[in-house]
């Protein structure tokens, strides 16, 4: 059996042009500076973050009270992680100097024993490790560890890494199976992923073992969060939190290997599944791999929106039950789409199947990218599939849905999370082991790999996802043999492949969603065409909100109607089964996108009369529609938005 795949070093992949390169550059040029202003309370007319100031108070540089969410430290951590990824591929002495200054500040805030959390240092030092359910100590530590590993890899500087190893050592001394240690685990999963990264960069098995302990401990009886609640005198950080939150909110309703369906807070769940996959990969635990597959299948085949969004309910930001996917109240937190990208890549590295990369692509291009505006300075926390501004503004059950992206949030987990994903996106394009190179995402780039001691240059030339054609060139000083695996997306019904000008029969080489070519490579050229007609997509009839409806997709991109293009009352639009739809690339629209145009029908209110109800049947009028990529909505005039159209039979 060939070895598991692994992530390709970010430094080896240079994005040149196209959508992913645009977003990566946007993060470097606009998002990182903007978010630095936000973290330092320098944005006018926004809720202050206080995140950097909290570290200054903890370090003794300032005086004052802790402000913000209990997990405010994580915003600084994710910003530093995004900075690290940008420094990996783009030298920036000024940005590096600023990051070093922040790291110095974090080091000053750290206590002598390694403890590091500004909330507990400043506000409640007597409550350390006593409210894991609500107060995010381990979550914040995890994000800081991930940032430290990324910064060490980017710069070679180990100060931040040493700070966080000291913190991880303290945590390892407090938690574990030993009789004298706490048997708790994080209320919000995250540290599991971080500990595996720390294990891989340090070689210290105790970090791997601690990650496994946190995974294995969750869901056991007696319920740890009940115990700690009793021990701290039944005091909650959030009002009545413990009494009102069920065990499945934390994914602690059963041991992880016994969980059959995605449940509870969506981001926590997907971080946990990602951590399970990481632990399974480094330990070879087959029961954990089986659990990952079960949870993957339920998440993506029964509880995922067409956009790759997950977590349909505002109550608990959570999964609910199979096929419960309402459009206008969808929660679908940006962080959940980011987390699904993490989970998908990890599953691909456990099992070489194209379905994982398909979902990774879907969540990236739709559910994640929608979380940020074209200028990188406005953000969605919630990503609905249908919006009517008046409803959002006046109905309490829609208050969580915002018709306009926000400048910042009091709970600002999503903007820096999306920034770190897009800053590191080059590391998702390829996966590799000693014998194989998998091309997972198509994007214009220039990259380097090593096989059998030889450097191999691989370049992609394409305007994907707008263009169907990808040109791939491979160059090595001497012939070197390995297997190249090209993803043939599940959405693609017709593909064509040429190698050095000769047609290749794809039916003979496709395996689990990848076209595999094993040969000696030296100077070779591949042309791959992935046909992208506009497709009408239908939901499983179990999804009651989408019965009798249709959505539009071209390639990996899901489309939406906006009021600015199609007028008001979008739910009155019907698309005929035989409607001819055409794709048109518009360079001057929304940064350069392909739109979908065609004829449709709309219920004519004038034909109905002025009555609220009538026996008079309303008539249809024919209209022309234009749909734009879902991720681009709300970058022009404010108004309605709709993904699922009525089907006219």
C-alpha positions in Angstrom: 0.0 0.0 0.0 1.4 3.4 -1.0 2.0 5.8 1.9 -0.4 8.4 3.0 -0.2 11.7 1.3 1.1 14.8 3.0 0.8 18.5 2.7 3.3 20.2 0.3 5.4 22.9 1.9 3.8 26.3 1.2 7.2 27.7 0.3 7.3 25.4 -2.7 4.2 26.7 -4.4 4.0 30.1 -5.9 0.6 31.3 -7.1 0.9 33.5 -10.2 -2.5 34.5 -11.4 -6.2 33.7 -11.3 -8.8 33.7 -8.6 -6.8 32.0 -5.8 -3.8 34.2 -6.5 -6.0 37.3 -6.4 -7.4 36.3 -3.0 -4.0 35.4 -1.7 -2.6 38.8 -2.8 -5.6 40.5 -1.3 -4.8 39.0 2.1 -1.2 40.2 1.8 -1.9 43.7 0.6 -5.2 44.6 2.3 -6.5 42.0 4.8 -3.5 41.6 7.0 -3.0 45.4 7.5 -6.8 46.0 8.0 -7.0 43.3 10.6 -4.0 44.7 12.4 -5.9 47.9 12.7 -8.9 46.0 14.0 -6.9 44.2 16.6 -5.5 47.5 17.8 -8.9 49.3 17.9 -7.9 51.7 15.1 -11.0 51.2 12.9 -13.6 53.9 13.2 -17.3 53.0 13.8 -16.6 49.4 14.8 -16.8 47.5 18.0 -13.3 47.5 19.5 -11.3 44.3 19.7 -8.9 45.1 22.5 -7.0 41.9 21.6 -3.6 43.4 21.5 -4.3 45.6 24.5 -5.2 42.5 26.5 -1.7 41.2 25.9 -0.2 44.5 26.9 -2.1 44.5 30.2 -1.1 40.9 30.8 2.5 41.8 30.1 2.5 44.7 32.4 3.0 47.3 29.7 -0.5 48.8 30.2 -3.0 49.0 33.0 -6.7 48.3 32.7 -9.3 45.5 32.4 -9.6 42.6 30.1 -12.1 43.4 27.4 -13.7 41.4 24.6 -14.6 37.7 24.3 -13.0 35.2 26.6 -11.2 33.8 23.4 -9.9 37.1 22.2 -6.3 35.9 22.2 -7.1 33.6 19.3 -7.7 36.6 17.0 -4.1 37.7 17.5 -3.0 34.1 17.0 -4.8 33.7 13.7 -3.5 37.1 12.5 0.1 35.9 13.3 -0.5 32.6 11.5 -1.7 34.5 8.3 1.4 36.7 8.6 3.6 33.6 8.8 2.1 32.1 5.7 2.6 35.3 3.8 6.2 35.6 4.9 6.8 32.0 3.8 6.3 33.1 0.1 6.7 36.9 0.2 9.6 38.6 2.0 8.4 41.6 3.9 10.9 42.9 6.5 8.4 45.5 7.9 5.7 42.9 8.4 8.2 40.5 10.0 9.4 43.2 12.3 5.8 43.8 13.4 5.2 40.1 14.0 8.4 39.9 16.0 7.2 42.7 18.2 3.9 40.9 18.8 5.8 37.7 19.6 7.9 39.7 22.1 4.7 41.0 23.7 3.3 37.4 23.9 6.5 36.3 25.6 6.3 39.0 28.2 2.7 38.1 28.9 3.6 34.4 29.5 3.9 33.4 33.1 6.9 31.7 34.6 5.4 28.2 34.6 4.4 28.6 30.9 0.8 29.6 31.4 -0.5 31.9 28.6 -4.0 33.2 28.4 -4.7 36.9 28.9 -8.3 36.5 30.2 -7.2 34.4 33.1 -4.0 36.2 33.7 -5.8 39.6 33.9 -9.3 38.9 35.0 -9.7 35.5 36.8 -6.3 34.0 37.7 -8.0 31.8 40.4 -10.2 30.1 37.7 -7.4 28.6 35.5 -8.4 25.1 34.2 -11.7 25.2 36.0 -14.1 26.0 33.1 -12.9 24.2 30.1 -16.5 24.0 28.8 -16.9 27.7 28.3 -13.7 29.6 28.6 -11.5 28.4 25.6 -8.1 28.1 27.4 -7.1 25.1 25.3 -8.7 26.6 22.2 -6.6 29.8 22.5 -3.5 27.7 23.2 -4.1 25.7 20.1 -4.3 28.7 17.8 -1.2 30.2 19.3 0.6 26.9 18.8 -0.4 26.7 15.2 0.8 30.3 14.7 4.1 29.5 16.4 4.7 26.4 14.2 3.9 28.4 11.0 6.1 31.3 12.0 9.0 28.9 12.8 8.6 27.3 9.4 8.4 30.7 7.7 11.4 32.4 9.3 13.5 29.8 11.1 13.1 31.9 14.3 12.3 29.7 17.3 11.3 32.3 20.0 7.6 31.9 19.4 7.9 28.2 19.1 9.8 27.9 22.4 7.1 30.1 24.1 4.4 27.8 22.9 6.3 24.6 23.6 6.6 25.8 27.2 2.9 26.4 27.3 2.2 23.0 25.7 4.5 21.4 28.3 2.5 23.0 31.1 -0.8 21.7 29.5 0.7 18.2 29.2 1.6 18.3 32.9 -2.0 19.1 33.8 -4.0 16.8 31.5 -3.6 13.1 30.7 -4.5 9.5 31.7 -2.2 9.5 34.8 -3.9 9.5 38.2 -2.6 12.9 39.2 -3.8 14.7 36.0 -7.1 16.3 35.0 -9.3 14.2 32.8 -10.7 17.1 30.9 -10.7 18.2 27.2 -11.4 21.4 25.4 -14.9 22.8 25.2 -14.0 24.2 21.8 -11.8 21.8 19.9 -8.7 23.2 18.2 -5.7 22.2 20.2 -5.8 18.7 18.8 -4.8 19.9 15.4 -2.1 22.2 16.9 -0.5 19.4 19.0 -0.1 17.2 16.0 1.7 20.1 14.2 3.9 20.7 17.2 4.6 16.9 17.4 5.6 16.9 13.7 7.9 19.9 14.0 9.5 18.9 17.4 9.4 15.1 17.2 8.2 15.0 20.8 5.7 12.1 21.2 4.1 13.6 24.3 2.3 16.2 22.1 0.9 13.5 19.9 -0.2 11.5 22.9 -1.9 14.5 24.4 -3.8 15.1 21.2 -4.9 11.5 21.3 -5.9 11.8 24.9 -8.2 14.7 24.2 -9.8 12.8 21.4 -10.2 9.6 23.3 -11.5 11.3 26.5 -14.4 13.2 24.9 -17.8 11.6 25.4 -16.8 9.4 28.4 -18.9 9.2 31.5 -19.1 10.7 34.0 -19.4 13.9 31.9 -16.4 16.1 32.7 -18.2 19.4 32.2 -20.8 18.4 34.8 -18.0 17.6 37.3 -16.1 20.9 36.8 -19.4 22.8 37.0 -20.1 21.3 40.4 -16.6 21.8 41.6 -16.6 25.5 40.8 -19.9 26.0 42.7 -22.2 25.8 39.7 -21.0 29.2 38.3 -21.2 29.8 34.6 -19.2 32.2 32.5 -22.2 32.7 30.2 -25.5 33.1 31.9 -27.2 29.7 32.5 -24.9 28.2 29.9 -24.3 24.8 31.5 -28.0 24.1 32.2 -29.1 25.1 28.7 -26.4 23.3 26.6 -26.7 19.6 25.8 -23.7 17.3 25.6 -23.9 17.0 21.8 -23.2 20.8 21.5 -19.6 19.8 22.5 -19.7 16.5 20.6 -19.4 14.8 24.0 -22.7 12.9 23.8 -20.8 9.7 23.0 -17.1 8.6 22.5 -16.0 9.8 19.1 -15.7 6.3 17.7 -19.4 5.8 18.4 -20.7 9.0 16.9 -22.7 8.4 13.7 -23.8 11.8 12.6 -22.5 15.4 12.7 -23.9 17.1 15.8 -23.7 20.2 17.8 -21.7 23.4 17.2 -20.5 23.0 13.6 -17.0 24.6 13.9 -16.2 22.6 17.0 -17.4 19.5 15.3 -15.3 20.0 12.1 -12.2 20.9 14.1 -12.7 17.8 16.1 -13.1 15.6 13.0 -9.9 17.2 11.6 -8.1 16.5 14.8 -9.4 12.9 14.7 -8.0 12.5 11.2 -4.7 13.9 12.2 -4.4 11.6 15.2 -5.5 8.6 13.0 -2.8 9.5 10.4 0.1 9.6 12.9 -1.0 6.6 15.0 -2.5 4.4 12.3 -5.7 3.9 14.5 -8.1 2.2 12.1 -11.1 2.6 14.4 -10.5 6.3 14.4 -10.2 6.3 10.6 -13.5 4.5 10.4 -15.2 7.0 12.6 -13.8 9.8 10.4 -15.3 8.3 7.3 -18.7 7.8 9.0 -18.8 11.4 10.2 -17.5 12.7 6.8 -20.3 10.8 5.0 -23.0 12.2 7.2 -21.7 15.7 7.1 -21.3 15.9 3.3 -24.2 13.7 2.1 -26.9 14.8 4.5 -26.0 18.0 6.3 -24.1 20.2 3.9 -25.5 23.0 1.7 -24.7 23.2 -2.0 -22.2 25.9 -1.1 -20.2 23.7 1.2 -21.7 25.5 4.2 -22.6 23.6 7.3 -24.4 24.2 10.5 -27.9 25.2 9.6 -29.2 26.6 12.9 -28.4 29.8 14.7 -29.3 28.1 18.0 -25.8 26.8 19.0 -24.4 27.6 15.6 -25.1 24.0 15.0 -25.9 21.0 12.9 -29.5 19.9 13.5 -30.7 16.7 11.7 -30.3 15.0 8.3 -31.6 17.1 5.4 -32.5 20.1 7.5 -31.1 22.8 5.3 -33.2 26.0 5.3 -32.0 28.7 3.0 -33.1 32.0 4.5 -32.2 31.2 8.1 -29.0 29.2 7.3 -26.3 29.9 9.8 -23.4 28.4 7.8 -20.6 30.2 9.7 -17.6 31.2 7.6 -15.4 29.4 10.1 -17.4 26.2 9.5 -16.6 26.3 5.8 -12.9 26.9 6.6 -13.0 24.0 9.0 -14.6 21.8 6.3 -11.6 22.6 4.0 -9.3 21.4 6.8 -11.2 18.2 7.3 -11.4 17.5 3.6 -7.7 17.8 3.1 -7.0 15.6 6.0 -9.4 12.9 4.8 -7.7 13.0 1.4 -4.4 12.4 3.1 -5.9 9.4 4.8 -7.6 8.0 1.7 -6.8 9.0 -1.8 -10.2 9.8 -3.1 -11.2 12.7 -5.3 -14.5 13.2 -3.4 -12.5 14.8 -0.6 -10.8 17.3 -2.9 -14.2 18.0 -4.6 -15.7 19.0 -1.2 -12.5 21.0 -0.3 -12.9 22.9 -3.6 -16.7 23.4 -3.1 -16.3 24.8 0.4 -13.4 27.0 -0.6 -14.9 28.6 -3.7 -18.3 29.1 -2.2 -18.9 28.8 1.5 -15.5 30.3 2.5 -14.9 33.0 -0.1 -18.3 34.4 0.5 -17.2 35.4 4.0 -15.1 38.3 2.7 -15.8 41.3 0.4 -13.9 42.0 -2.8 -11.8 44.7 -1.0 -11.0 42.5 1.9 -12.5 44.9 4.4 -16.0 43.6 5.0 -17.0 40.2 6.3 -19.9 37.7 6.7 -20.1 35.6 9.8 -23.3 34.0 8.6 -23.7 32.9 4.9 -27.3 32.4 4.0 -28.6 31.1 0.6 -31.5 33.5 0.5 -31.8 37.1 1.7 -34.5 39.7 1.8 -33.1 42.8 3.7 -36.4 43.8 5.2 -36.9 40.4 6.7 -33.4 40.4 8.2 -34.0 43.8 9.7 -37.5 43.3 11.1 -37.9 39.6 12.1 -36.3 38.3 15.2 -35.9 34.8 13.7 -33.7 36.3 11.0 -31.7 38.8 13.1 -28.5 36.6 12.7 -28.6 37.0 8.9 -27.0 40.2 7.7 -27.8 41.6 4.3 -24.5 43.5 4.2 -21.0 42.4 5.2 -19.8 43.9 8.4 -16.6 45.9 9.0 -15.7 43.8 12.1 -17.4 41.7 14.9 -17.4 41.6 18.6 -16.9 37.9 18.1 -14.4 38.2 15.2 -13.3 34.6 14.8 -14.2 34.4 11.1 -12.2 37.2 9.4 -8.7 36.1 10.7 -9.7 32.4 10.1 -10.4 33.1 6.5 -7.2 35.2 6.2 -5.1 32.3 7.4 -6.7 29.9 5.0 -6.3 32.1 2.0 -2.7 33.0 3.0 -1.9 29.3 3.1 -4.0 28.2 0.1 -0.9 27.2 -2.0 -0.4 24.3 0.4 -3.8 22.8 -0.7 -3.1 22.7 -4.4 -0.9 19.6 -4.3 -0.3 16.6 -2.0 2.6 14.3 -2.2 4.3 11.2 -0.9 7.5 9.4 -2.0 5.9 7.9 -5.1 3.0 10.2 -6.1 2.1 13.8 -6.8 -1.6 14.6 -6.5 -3.0 17.7 -8.2 -6.0 18.6 -6.0 -6.8 22.2 -7.1 -6.2 23.9 -10.4 -4.7 27.3 -10.2 -2.0 29.2 -12.1 1.2 28.5 -10.2 4.9 27.5 -10.3 6.0 24.8 -7.9 8.9 22.6 -7.0 8.9 19.0 -5.7 11.5 16.3 -5.0 11.4 12.7 -6.1 14.3 10.3 -5.6 16.6 13.1 -4.8 15.7 15.1 -7.9 14.0 18.5 -8.1 11.0 18.5 -10.4 9.4 21.8 -11.5 5.7 21.7 -12.1 3.8 24.7 -13.5 0.1 25.2 -14.2 -1.2 27.8 -16.7 -4.9 28.4 -16.4 -7.7 30.9 -15.6 -9.6 28.2 -13.7 -12.3 28.2 -12.4 -13.5 30.5 -15.3 -11.7 28.6 -18.1 -11.9 24.9 -18.9 -8.4 24.4 -20.0 -5.3 23.7 -17.8 -1.8 23.4 -19.1 0.7 21.6 -16.9 4.4 21.5 -17.6 6.9 19.2 -15.8 10.7 19.8 -15.9 13.5 17.8 -14.4 17.3 17.8 -15.0 17.2 14.0 -15.4 14.4 11.5 -15.9 12.7 10.6 -12.7 9.8 8.2 -12.2 6.7 8.9 -10.1 2.9 8.8 -10.5 1.1 12.1 -11.3 -2.5 12.1 -10.3 -4.8 14.7 -11.8 -8.2 15.3 -10.1 -11.1 14.9 -12.5 -13.8 16.7 -10.5 -17.1 14.9 -9.7 -19.0 17.8 -11.3 -17.2 17.3 -14.6 -19.1 15.0 -17.0 -16.7 15.3 -19.9 -12.9 15.7 -19.7 -10.0 15.3 -22.2 -6.3 14.8 -21.6 -3.3 15.1 -23.7 0.3 14.1 -22.8 3.0 15.7 -25.1 0.4 16.2 -27.8 -1.1 12.7 -27.7 -4.6 11.9 -26.5 -4.9 9.8 -23.4 -8.0 7.6 -22.8 -9.2 8.7 -19.4 -11.4 5.7 -18.9 -8.3 3.6 -18.5 -6.4 5.6 -16.0 -9.1 7.2 -13.7 -9.1 5.8 -10.1 -11.2 7.2 -7.3 -11.5 10.6 -9.0 -8.0 11.0 -10.2 -6.4 10.3 -13.6 -3.1 8.6 -12.8 -0.1 8.6 -15.0 3.0 6.7 -13.9 6.1 7.2 -16.0 9.5 8.7 -16.2 9.2 12.5 -16.4 11.8 15.0 -17.6 10.4 17.6 -20.0 6.7 17.0 -20.5 3.5 18.9 -21.2 0.0 18.0 -20.2 -3.2 19.6 -21.5 -6.3 18.9 -19.4 -9.8 20.1 -20.4 -12.6 20.0 -17.8 -15.8 20.9 -19.6 -17.9 23.4 -17.7 -21.4 23.7 -19.1 -23.9 25.5 -16.9 -25.6 22.8 -14.9 -29.0 22.8 -13.2 -28.7 21.2 -9.8 -31.5 19.6 -7.9 -31.6 18.7 -4.2 -32.6 15.4 -2.6 -36.4 15.4 -2.1 -35.7 14.9 1.6 -34.5 18.6 1.6 -38.0 20.0 2.0 -37.0 23.6 1.5 -35.7 22.9 -2.0 -38.5 20.7 -3.3 -39.5 22.0 -6.7 -36.4 24.2 -6.9 -33.2 24.3 -9.0 -29.9 26.0 -8.6 -27.2 26.8 -11.1 -23.6 25.7 -11.1 -20.7 26.0 -13.5 -17.6 24.0 -12.7 -17.1 24.3 -9.0 -18.9 27.7 -8.8 -22.4 27.9 -7.3 -24.4 30.9 -8.7 -27.0 33.3 -7.2 -29.4 35.9 -8.4 -29.1 39.4 -7.0 -31.6 42.2 -7.0 -29.2 44.6 -8.6 -29.3 42.4 -11.8 -32.8 40.9 -11.6 -35.1 43.2 -9.7 -37.0 42.7 -6.5 -39.0 39.7 -5.4 -36.6 37.0 -6.5 -38.7 34.2 -5.1 -41.2 34.9 -7.9 -38.6 33.9 -10.5 -39.1 30.5 -12.2 -36.6 28.6 -14.4 -37.9 26.3 -17.1 -36.5 22.8 -17.4 -35.6 23.6 -21.1 -34.1 27.0 -20.4 -31.0 27.7 -22.4 -28.3 29.2 -20.2 -25.0 30.6 -21.3 -21.8 31.5 -19.5 -20.1 34.8 -20.2 -16.8 36.0 -18.8 -16.9 39.7 -17.7 -13.5 41.0 -16.9 -14.8 44.3 -15.5 -17.3 42.8 -13.1 -16.5 41.8 -9.5 -12.8 41.4 -10.2 -13.4 39.3 -13.3 -16.0 36.6 -13.2 -18.1 34.3 -15.4 -21.8 35.1 -15.1 -24.7 33.0 -16.2 -27.4 34.5 -18.4 -30.7 33.1 -19.8 -34.4 33.4 -20.1 -36.7 32.8 -17.1 -40.2 33.5 -16.0 -41.5 35.7 -13.2 -45.0 35.9 -11.7 -46.6 39.1 -12.9 -48.0 41.0 -9.9 -49.9 43.3 -12.3 -51.8 40.4 -13.7 -53.0 39.4 -10.2 -54.6 42.7 -9.1 -54.4 44.5 -5.8 -56.1 41.8 -3.6 -54.0 40.0 -1.0 -55.7 36.7 -2.0 -57.8 35.9 -5.1 -59.2 33.1 -7.3 -57.4 34.8 -10.1 -54.4 32.8 -11.2 -51.3 35.0 -11.6 -49.7 35.0 -15.0 -46.0 34.6 -15.9 -44.0 37.1 -17.9 -40.7 36.2 -19.5 -37.6 37.9 -18.3 -33.8 37.7 -18.7 -31.8 36.8 -15.7 -28.1 37.1 -14.8 -26.6 35.0 -12.1 -23.3 35.8 -10.4 -21.0 33.5 -8.4 -22.5 33.1 -4.9 -19.3 34.2 -3.2 -19.5 37.6 -4.9 -22.9 38.6 -3.7 -23.2 41.9 -1.8 -20.3 43.6 -3.4 -22.5 46.1 -5.3 -25.9 47.5 -4.4 -27.6 46.1 -1.3 -30.7 44.0 -2.0 -32.2 40.5 -2.3 -30.2 37.4 -3.0 -31.3 33.9 -4.0 -29.5 30.6 -4.7 -32.5 28.2 -5.2 -34.9 29.2 -8.0 -38.4 27.9 -8.5 -38.6 25.2 -11.2 -41.1 25.8 -14.0 -42.2 22.4 -15.3 
